[in-house]
Amino acid sequence: MDWDKLVQLLVNGVTLGSVYALVALGFSMVYGILKLLNLAHGDVLMVGAFIGWGVLGWLGGAQDPSVAVWLLIVLMVLAAMAGCGFLGVAIERFAYRPLRRAPRIAPLISALGVSFFVQNSVLLLFGANFRSYESFDLVDVEVGINWGPLNVWILRVVVFVSAAAMMLALWLLVTRTKLGKAMRATSIDREAAAMMGIDVDRVIVKTFFIGSALAGAAGVLVGLVFGSINHFMGFNYGLKGFTAAVVGGIGSIPGAMFGGLFIGLAEALSVGYIEDATFGRLGSAFSDLVVFLILVAFMLLRPQGIFGKPEVKKV
Amino acid sequence: MTTPPPEKPDEQPRIGVDEWVASAEERRARTLVGRIEDAYERTPAAVKLLALALPFAIFPLFVDSDYLMQVAVDTLVFVLLALGLNVAVGWVGLLDLGFVAFFGLGAYLYAAVASPYAGRDWEAEFAIPAIAITVAVAGFLLGSTSRRLVGDYLAIVTLFFLQLWLVVMVNASFTRGPNGISDLYPLEFFGREVVSLEGYYYVTFAAFVLVVAFLYLLNRSRTGRAWRALREDELAAELMTMPVNRLKLMAFAVGAGIAGVAGALYAPAQGAVFPLNFDIVLLITIYAMVVLGGAGSIFGVTVGAVLINASLEALSEPDDASTLFYVAGVLAILALLRRPSWAAPAVLGGTAVFGFVVHEAAERWRPSLVEGTTFGQARIDELVDSWVLLPEGIVTQDGLPDGATGKLAYLGLVAAILALTLVRNPLWRAAGLVPVLYLAACVWENLLVAQPAVARFVLIGAMLVGLMAFRPQGLFGRQRVEVV
């Protein structure tokens, strides 16, 4: 058994999983409140990655940053969170709110349109080339944790820690604050919440802001760790984030975190081992097959996800 | 406020029609649109089918360019795809995001039964039905994975299926990866090969007629009625003892089968299959076709597919693209601003005057803003040249825009359009529309026209959002009233 490889794959999986968990959280929150699949969520992440890239270039680039590196990263994440938060609010305001009372499929098609529009706008403005964060110049690859077989680049630690911190903050927000209470009430029954004096529209806007800000942060983290970004990257992260949310139990915060890590680890491990396991028949690109099979298995055996409760239809 | 409807004691009230509906229908019957619609309702199905098919049937008689014939074959394939997607999306209200994978599956299955690479050469009259059934079964199997909660979960599973399909087709060795499979055998019916482009056109046309007839009958059948009931209220349908999940899976499978037929016709017409022909861009384009024409209406979906495909073709050529952009813009304004009647001409005239004034002012005080020339060479561009702001060097002749001005203007335009939708007062809205339209023309000339391949998808995305917000029933669909 090659322990070094296993450890590296686990580290990869946790990094990837943190990103998926952040995407899944935003997606899951919106679904919980509006019962709407926000198919444009992945593209919000992509815009976040581009905002981070823009801030990086504006502050001197990776080779010669004009501020301290930690401050640079914080600024990139904050700018992406703010930008994406407002993007999410705009998407809600213009694409989803006019369709609150439309048939269920209308906002979904609108979401497809938003996704396509955002993607192609970025393509129009930035071109089809991959952009690089050049994060190896930003932080040397040797810097980090080096304990025996465990070699973790510091930026990966940053990704994991900041994702965990954001999830903790979100958890506290939802369970301990008035806004969180309003969000939970809205997601249980929107009309009853409105009758209890909760400004439902405002809760929805705030939910979109928070969810999209998380996706924007995830976009910057993706750029920092995996280096290159382009206009189409949102599709993959969005898809895996949706899957993570479904596997974890849609609408549940611990579910989204756990689902994200689960999908991230499954993907990383299958990238590493699928070739050996299938005697060289399938290459590492087929890791998606494993994730898809996990999704289908959950759909068949436990459609409410790990942490979800079975849906009860009320009339 | 409520005026009692005219008394008609001699008429029996129709079932499901109360006084309000009856009076609304009476008012509608007096308008021109209402009369056309009623005449359309009364026309027998065979006549409608003939009217729908006739333009396609006579089209090749007027065309002798290979390019146009190729476009026409592709258009018919797209019409088939849109009709197939319409079953799940328009009739049942399911979001099927893996639809394109079934199209690809049909095409690859054709490659598997009729190519030198596979070493088989099946006759088409056997291959096409076999492919249709296989793909329909594949659709059934995929749909049944999320049978307990078909709906939003189905969207995720099917989207993932599309992604998986692309991954497998690009990376697997048996499909030869991104190189695709080429030199497919042509379609062969009863020993006669289809060789010419016209031949493929008529074969696809025949498939179109059969599919439309099939769908029409299906829609009128018990199953079709059950589908529509299901779309309107799933719970009520279930209480009426409809097998909800089985009906959904059926719709899913029928749509997939039609996509399979389209794929089996598309592959030999192209002579080759490549995995990247079946990606998410195609998926969203087909959604745009279904939604534009009016989800749920066979006629609307057909027209939508033709319109979108023709526009996409025209938009790939800068000269045609400019003409189309201005004509479509004027038509859209005329269609959207119908009330009050003076609004549309006032806005269009105002925009024209506004443009000339701005252009004149710029020429006098900031000549650098008008030094450029239009990218397109069509007749309309000469006129436009003395109307829009075109700084020199924003569009280089080899096509790529440089500089931030055009890009900033683009973002400004998006923001301006969004802001305009928030203006409630119709007078202010019309007034605000004038500079926004002008800005749109400037952005078009400075940025979009140089990258038509991207610009057309930007427009499709914007169209999907706009249609859903302002006219969710599409051009030819009936408005559905949601009863809360």
Boltz contact constraints between the chains, C-beta under 6 A:
constraints:
  - contact:
      token1: [A, 37]
      token2: [B, 152]
      max_distance: 6.0
  - contact:
      token1: [A, 37]
      token2: [B, 155]
      max_distance: 6.0
  - contact:
      token1: [A, 94]
      token2: [B, 418]
      max_distance: 6.0
  - contact:
      token1: [A, 95]
      token2: [B, 465]
      max_distance: 6.0
  - contact:
      token1: [A, 98]
      token2: [B, 469]
      max_distance: 6.0
  - contact:
      token1: [A, 101]
      token2: [B, 482]
      max_distance: 6.0
  - contact:
      token1: [A, 102]
      token2: [B, 472]
      max_distance: 6.0
  - contact:
      token1: [A, 105]
      token2: [B, 93]
      max_distance: 6.0
  - contact:
      token1: [A, 105]
      token2: [B, 95]
      max_distance: 6.0
  - contact:
      token1: [A, 106]
      token2: [B, 468]
      max_distance: 6.0
  - contact:
      token1: [A, 106]
      token2: [B, 472]
      max_distance: 6.0
  - contact:
      token1: [A, 108]
      token2: [B, 95]
      max_distance: 6.0
  - contact:
      token1: [A, 109]
      token2: [B, 291]
      max_distance: 6.0
  - contact:
      token1: [A, 109]
      token2: [B, 468]
      max_distance: 6.0
  - contact:
      token1: [A, 110]
      token2: [B, 465]
      max_distance: 6.0
  - contact:
      token1: [A, 110]
      token2: [B, 468]
      max_distance: 6.0
  - contact:
      token1: [A, 112]
      token2: [B, 284]
      max_distance: 6.0
  - contact:
      token1: [A, 112]
      token2: [B, 287]
      max_distance: 6.0
  - contact:
      token1: [A, 113]
      token2: [B, 461]
      max_distance: 6.0
  - contact:
      token1: [A, 113]
      token2: [B, 464]
      max_distance: 6.0
  - contact:
      token1: [A, 113]
      token2: [B, 465]
      max_distance: 6.0
  - contact:
      token1: [A, 114]
      token2: [B, 465]
      max_distance: 6.0
  - contact:
      token1: [A, 116]
      token2: [B, 284]
      max_distance: 6.0
  - contact:
      token1: [A, 116]
      token2: [B, 461]
      max_distance: 6.0
  - contact:
      token1: [A, 117]
      token2: [B, 461]
      max_distance: 6.0
  - contact:
      token1: [A, 117]
      token2: [B, 462]
      max_distance: 6.0
  - contact:
      token1: [A, 120]
      token2: [B, 454]
      max_distance: 6.0
  - contact:
      token1: [A, 120]
      token2: [B, 457]
      max_distance: 6.0
  - contact:
      token1: [A, 120]
      token2: [B, 458]
      max_distance: 6.0
  - contact:
      token1: [A, 121]
      token2: [B, 458]
      max_distance: 6.0
  - contact:
      token1: [A, 123]
      token2: [B, 454]
      max_distance: 6.0
  - contact:
      token1: [A, 124]
      token2: [B, 454]
      max_distance: 6.0
  - contact:
      token1: [A, 125]
      token2: [B, 407]
      max_distance: 6.0
  - contact:
      token1: [A, 239]
      token2: [B, 160]
      max_distance: 6.0
  - contact:
      token1: [A, 239]
      token2: [B, 163]
      max_distance: 6.0
  - contact:
      token1: [A, 242]
      token2: [B, 156]
      max_distance: 6.0
  - contact:
      token1: [A, 246]
      token2: [B, 156]
      max_distance: 6.0
  - contact:
      token1: [A, 283]
      token2: [B, 171]
      max_distance: 6.0
  - contact:
      token1: [A, 285]
      token2: [B, 167]
      max_distance: 6.0
  - contact:
      token1: [A, 285]
      token2: [B, 171]
      max_distance: 6.0
  - contact:
      token1: [A, 288]
      token2: [B, 164]
      max_distance: 6.0
  - contact:
      token1: [A, 288]
      token2: [B, 167]
      max_distance: 6.0
  - contact:
      token1: [A, 292]
      token2: [B, 160]
      max_distance: 6.0
  - contact:
      token1: [A, 292]
      token2: [B, 164]
      max_distance: 6.0
  - contact:
      token1: [A, 295]
      token2: [B, 160]
      max_distance: 6.0
  - contact:
      token1: [A, 296]
      token2: [B, 145]
      max_distance: 6.0
  - contact:
      token1: [A, 299]
      token2: [B, 145]
      max_distance: 6.0
  - contact:
      token1: [A, 299]
      token2: [B, 146]
      max_distance: 6.0
  - contact:
      token1: [A, 303]
      token2: [B, 148]
      max_distance: 6.0
  - contact:
      token1: [A, 303]
      token2: [B, 149]
      max_distance: 6.0
